[in-house]
Amino acid sequence: MAQMLTWQELDKQFQTLSPALASARLDIQWGAAGEHLRVAAYFDVDAKERFRALSMLAGDKLARCLPADSDAHNLILAENDPVLRWWKALWHLSKSFEFGFVGFQKTDTGEDAGKIYSGSVKSPTIASATLAIEMLARYGEPKAVATSDDDSTSPGLWSRLADAVSLKPGVFGVSVDLKQIFKRKRV
């Protein structure tokens, strides 16, 4: 697994991308017709795809540091798609969201089917750069997660492994308690 970008690196990457998406906005619709988020008013498809990839990285990182301590945070963290998680953070946490129109959905018979709300984040790359720095200021860098490619293991693993293996007389002579190996270390 590749090393995760820091919030500062994400800030710089979003800023670098900003000129290519100068006219872009993140359009958001929610209500009776469902929730929809999309990048609109862009001309550079490659830049849009790069913004999407950076949003994926930022959304992954956000899930590691954003505390579940408010309704807005819980709504953001409930999103499984890291791209949409980041876009929802732009919507709910940045100061860049602006409300748009409110519409009314009607059924085929003309009955009221509910309201449809809209809004947008203008300059989503700049909003993303700003939010990345805000995340750094508020929560710092999340602790790195050890990967299977990493040769360094926590010192507790070896002691848990030693505790889990026991020699017993019998056909196989060895017993391993997997729960003992994978139990979480209490702090």
N, C-alpha and C positions, 0 to 999 in steps of 0.2 A: 504494500500500500504506500502511496506517495505521501510525503510530508504535507500536512495541512498548512495552508497559507495563514499567516497571522492577520489580525484585524487591520494592522497598518498596511500590510501587503495588499489586502483586499481593497482598502481605501485607495491606494495608488492605482491598482488595476481598474477600478471603477472610474477614477478620474481620467486615466489615459483613454478610456473608451468613450468618454463624454463627447468629444467633438464629432465623432462618427454618428452619435445618436442625439445630436443637439435638438432635433425637432420631435423626438420620441416622447411618448407618454405611456404610463401604465393605466389602462382603463379598467374600471372595476364596476361590476353590476351585481346587485344582490336583491333578494326579496322573493316575490311570488314566482318568478321565472328561474329561480336558482341563483347560484353564485358563479360569476365568471370573471376571470382576470386575464388580461392579454396586453401585450405590447403593441401599440398602435402608432401611426404617423412616423414611421421610420423608412429610410430608403436603402440602407446598407444591411442586407440580409446577414452577411457574415458578422457584422457588429452586433446584430440582434441575437444571433446564436451564441456569440461570446458573452453577451450580457446574461443570457439564459444559463450558460455554464458557470459564470461567476456567481450568479444567484444560487445555483445548486450548491456550490462550495460554501457560500455564506449561510444558506439555510441549514446545511449540515452542522456548521460551526455553531449557529444559533441554538440548535437543539441541545448542544453540550453546555451552554452557559446561561441561557435564559431561565430564571427561576419561575416555577409554576405558582406565582404568588398573587395573581390577579386574573380577572375574567379575560382581559385582552391577551395576557401571556398564555393562559390555558387554551384559548381559541387558536393562537398561533402554533403552539406546541402540539395541538391535536392534528395538525395537518401532516400527513405522511409524506407528501411530495416535497422535497427540500426546496425546489424552485418556488412553489406556491407558498411554502412556509416563509421564505424571505420576502416574497411580494406581499404577503399578509402583514408581515412586520413593517414594511414600508407604509402600508395602508393604516395600520393601527398604532404604530409607534413613532413614525417620522412626523415632522411638522409640515410635510410637503403635500399631504392629501387635501384635495379640495372637493367639496360636494358638488354634484351636477344636478341634473333634473330628477324629478320624481314623476313616475308614470303610473298608470293604472292598467292592470291586465283585466281583460273581459273574456268571458266565455263566449262560445258561438251563439248563445241565446242572449247575450248582452248583460249577463249578470256579472257583478264585481268578483274578480278572482284574486284580488290583492294588489298591493303596491310593488312597484319596481323602483329601486333606488340606484343612483349612479354617482360616480365620482372619478377622479383621476389623480395620479401623481405625475406632475410635469417634471421633466428632466430626471427620470428614474435613476440614471447613472450617478448624478450628483447627490440625489437623495440617498442612494445606496452607499456612496462614499461617506457621507455625513453619518448615516446610521452605523456604519462599521466603526467609525471613531467613537461614537456614543457607546457602542457595545464594549469597546476597549475601556473607555473611561468608567463605565458603570460596573462591569463584571470581570474585566481583565481577560487574559487568555485562558481558555479552558485547558485543563491538564491533558497532556497527550495520552492517548490510549495505546497500550503496547499491542503490536501486531504480531502475527505468527512469523513474519519475516525477520523480526527483531531478535537478535541474539541475547539481548539483555532481558532477564526475567526478574521478577520481584524476589527478594530474598525469602519471602514467606512461602513461595512455591515449593522450594526444596524441603523445608521443614514439614509442610503439609503432605508432600509426597512420602517422606519418611514415616510420618504418622499413619498414612493410609495403607502402607504395605506391611503385611504381617506374614511370617512364615508359620505354616501349619503342617503337621504330618498329614499325609494323604496322597492321593494320586498325583495332584498337581503341585502341592507343597507351597503354594503362594496364594494369598488372598489380598485383593486390593479393594479398598473402600473408596469408590469414586466420589461419593458425597464429601468425604474428608478432603480430597484433593481440590475440589471446586468450590468449597465453601468460601464465602466472602470473609475477608479479614475485618474484624470489628475495630473501629477506631475509638 
